[in-house]
Amino acid sequence: MTPAPLQASFFCFSSFALLTLFSLPDYCSCFNPKLYNFNVSKIVQSGWSFAGATWYGNPIGAGSDGGACGYGYSVEQYPFSSMVSAGGPSLFKSGKGCGSCYQVKCTKNAACSGNLVTVVITDNCPGCVSESVHFDMSGTAFGSMAKKGQANQLRNVGQLQIQYRRVECNYRGVNLAFHVDSGSNNYYFATVVEFEDGDGDIGSVELRQAQGSDIWLPMQQSWGAVWKLNSGSNLRAPFSLRIKSIESDKTVVANNVIPVGWQPGVTYRSVVNFDV
């Protein structure tokens, strides 16, 4: 049974640059030589499995600004805070894996601390196929697996075998946010969905027009975490958005989250999130 949806109002904060599909890189350099909280007691995937790990981008950066999930510069900002990773095909899942949270740890190198580090999938690494599961982390996240003062030594290793497990996302104090695509208009609406607690990934998104309407219009996954609606007719704001998670099948409604007078390129944050 689908849980009763939550209701939300809205407010907005300043926009960040969103890369369009045409400006996304079609590759990531997979083999370049705890500001938010996660619910560790409720893991989605029990036990530990093995994976390969590399890093890319700036040694103390976020890998890439934007990436194949469409999160833009928010990968550098709270709550992602550069603790992110590109995923090989089995993690990225053609964009369905965007927003998933994983705990990782390394013990196979003298510089490894063995401490648990949590990363969010925010990018794609289609060339990362040397192992069945591969994390191509930001330099920040990769270095966080090191012993104190040995982050550079660990990054110099380049490639590691690590252990990983799926965990629930829990962005304490941060609710669902919707960045309106710069190409949106009264007949076409697209948005990036960010900061999903729980599963972290998205199974479906639906849009309801101005209050009084009881019709939910299904949106299509455009790419990554970007969902779109080609209406063919003039859309009437405010818009409510209904989000369903993939694995837990939970539903949450951000009621009237996109206001009358909405603007392309602006991010609107709701006051709801999935229960964890």
ZIHUJO-V688550 format. One record per residue. N is the residue number from 0. RES is the residue in three letters. D_LAST is the distance of its C-alpha to the last C-alpha in Angstrom with 2 decimals. Layout:
<<N RES D_LAST> <N RES D_LAST>>
//
This chain:
<<0 MET 17.19> <1 THR 15.33> <2 PRO 13.07> <3 ALA 14.90> <4 PRO 14.47> <5 LEU 13.72> <6 GLN 16.74> <7 ALA 17.36> <8 SER 20.42> <9 PHE 21.26> <10 PHE 22.92> <11 CYS 24.09> <12 PHE 24.78> <13 SER 27.45> <14 SER 27.49> <15 PHE 27.63> <16 ALA 29.87> <17 LEU 28.52> <18 LEU 30.46> <19 THR 31.83> <20 LEU 32.05> <21 PHE 35.65> <22 SER 35.01> <23 LEU 32.39> <24 PRO 33.84> <25 ASP 34.30> <26 TYR 33.88> <27 CYS 32.33> <28 SER 34.37> <29 CYS 32.63> <30 PHE 35.15> <31 ASN 35.81> <32 PRO 37.39> <33 LYS 18.36> <34 LEU 18.05> <35 TYR 14.32> <36 ASN 11.59> <37 PHE 9.50> <38 ASN 7.42> <39 VAL 10.58> <40 SER 10.22> <41 LYS 8.08> <42 ILE 10.41> <43 VAL 11.13> <44 GLN 14.76> <45 SER 16.28> <46 GLY 19.41> <47 TRP 21.15> <48 SER 23.36> <49 PHE 26.08> <50 ALA 26.38> <51 GLY 28.82> <52 ALA 28.09> <53 THR 30.20> <54 TRP 29.86> <55 TYR 31.36> <56 GLY 32.29> <57 ASN 32.98> <58 PRO 32.61> <59 ILE 30.40> <60 GLY 29.06> <61 ALA 26.25> <62 GLY 28.13> <63 SER 29.01> <64 ASP 28.49> <65 GLY 26.85> <66 GLY 26.96> <67 ALA 26.50> <68 CYS 23.04> <69 GLY 24.58> <70 TYR 22.47> <71 GLY 25.77> <72 TYR 26.23> <73 SER 22.61> <74 VAL 22.25> <75 GLU 24.29> <76 GLN 22.48> <77 TYR 19.44> <78 PRO 16.62> <79 PHE 17.96> <80 SER 20.87> <81 SER 22.79> <82 MET 20.39> <83 VAL 20.64> <84 SER 22.44> <85 ALA 24.44> <86 GLY 23.90> <87 GLY 26.65> <88 PRO 26.86> <89 SER 24.58> <90 LEU 21.70> <91 PHE 22.60> <92 LYS 23.13> <93 SER 25.34> <94 GLY 22.67> <95 LYS 19.91> <96 GLY 18.49> <97 CYS 18.29> <98 GLY 15.05> <99 SER 14.01> <100 CYS 13.20> <101 TYR 15.39> <102 GLN 16.54> <103 VAL 20.34> <104 LYS 23.18> <105 CYS 26.96> <106 THR 29.61> <107 LYS 32.56> <108 ASN 34.25> <109 ALA 35.80> <110 ALA 33.83> <111 CYS 30.42> <112 SER 28.51> <113 GLY 26.20> <114 ASN 23.35> <115 LEU 19.88> <116 VAL 19.35> <117 THR 16.38> <118 VAL 17.54> <119 VAL 16.53> <120 ILE 18.83> <121 THR 20.82> <122 ASP 24.25> <123 ASN 26.36> <124 CYS 28.89> <125 PRO 30.99> <126 GLY 33.54> <127 CYS 31.22> <128 VAL 32.35> <129 SER 34.12> <130 GLU 31.25> <131 SER 29.07> <132 VAL 26.01> <133 HIS 26.66> <134 PHE 24.88> <135 ASP 27.12> <136 MET 25.45> <137 SER 26.31> <138 GLY 28.88> <139 THR 26.50> <140 ALA 23.85> <141 PHE 26.66> <142 GLY 28.39> <143 SER 25.31> <144 MET 25.78> <145 ALA 29.23> <146 LYS 30.72> <147 LYS 31.43> <148 GLY 34.25> <149 GLN 34.32> <150 ALA 32.09> <151 ASN 35.23> <152 GLN 36.55> <153 LEU 33.44> <154 ARG 33.48> <155 ASN 37.17> <156 VAL 36.41> <157 GLY 35.06> <158 GLN 33.48> <159 LEU 31.57> <160 GLN 30.11> <161 ILE 26.57> <162 GLN 23.85> <163 TYR 20.41> <164 ARG 17.24> <165 ARG 14.26> <166 VAL 10.92> <167 GLU 7.49> <168 CYS 8.10> <169 ASN 6.94> <170 TYR 10.00> <171 ARG 10.28> <172 GLY 12.73> <173 VAL 12.94> <174 ASN 12.35> <175 LEU 13.50> <176 ALA 17.16> <177 PHE 20.06> <178 HIS 23.19> <179 VAL 26.13> <180 ASP 28.42> <181 SER 31.84> <182 GLY 33.61> <183 SER 32.02> <184 ASN 34.43> <185 ASN 35.00> <186 TYR 35.34> <187 TYR 32.83> <188 PHE 29.28> <189 ALA 27.02> <190 THR 23.88> <191 VAL 21.62> <192 VAL 17.89> <193 GLU 16.05> <194 PHE 12.87> <195 GLU 10.33> <196 ASP 6.74> <197 GLY 5.48> <198 ASP 9.07> <199 GLY 10.74> <200 ASP 13.78> <201 ILE 15.25> <202 GLY 17.14> <203 SER 18.91> <204 VAL 19.61> <205 GLU 21.85> <206 LEU 23.85> <207 ARG 25.38> <208 GLN 28.38> <209 ALA 29.67> <210 GLN 28.57> <211 GLY 30.47> <212 SER 29.94> <213 ASP 28.02> <214 ILE 28.28> <215 TRP 25.39> <216 LEU 26.92> <217 PRO 25.36> <218 MET 25.10> <219 GLN 25.99> <220 GLN 24.54> <221 SER 27.31> <222 TRP 26.40> <223 GLY 23.42> <224 ALA 20.68> <225 VAL 23.47> <226 TRP 23.68> <227 LYS 26.97> <228 LEU 28.88> <229 ASN 32.67> <230 SER 33.56> <231 GLY 37.35> <232 SER 37.59> <233 ASN 36.89> <234 LEU 33.22> <235 ARG 32.77> <236 ALA 30.17> <237 PRO 27.88> <238 PHE 25.43> <239 SER 22.11> <240 LEU 19.79> <241 ARG 17.63> <242 ILE 15.25> <243 LYS 14.26> <244 SER 12.30> <245 ILE 14.56> <246 GLU 13.35> <247 SER 10.78> <248 ASP 13.04> <249 LYS 10.64> <250 THR 12.50> <251 VAL 12.33> <252 VAL 15.67> <253 ALA 16.90> <254 ASN 20.02> <255 ASN 23.20> <256 VAL 21.45> <257 ILE 24.61> <258 PRO 27.40> <259 VAL 31.06> <260 GLY 32.92> <261 TRP 30.15> <262 GLN 31.44> <263 PRO 31.07> <264 GLY 29.70> <265 VAL 27.56> <266 THR 23.81> <267 TYR 22.12> <268 ARG 18.74> <269 SER 16.86> <270 VAL 15.18> <271 VAL 12.01> <272 ASN 9.01> <273 PHE 6.45> <274 ASP 3.82> <275 VAL 0.00>>
//
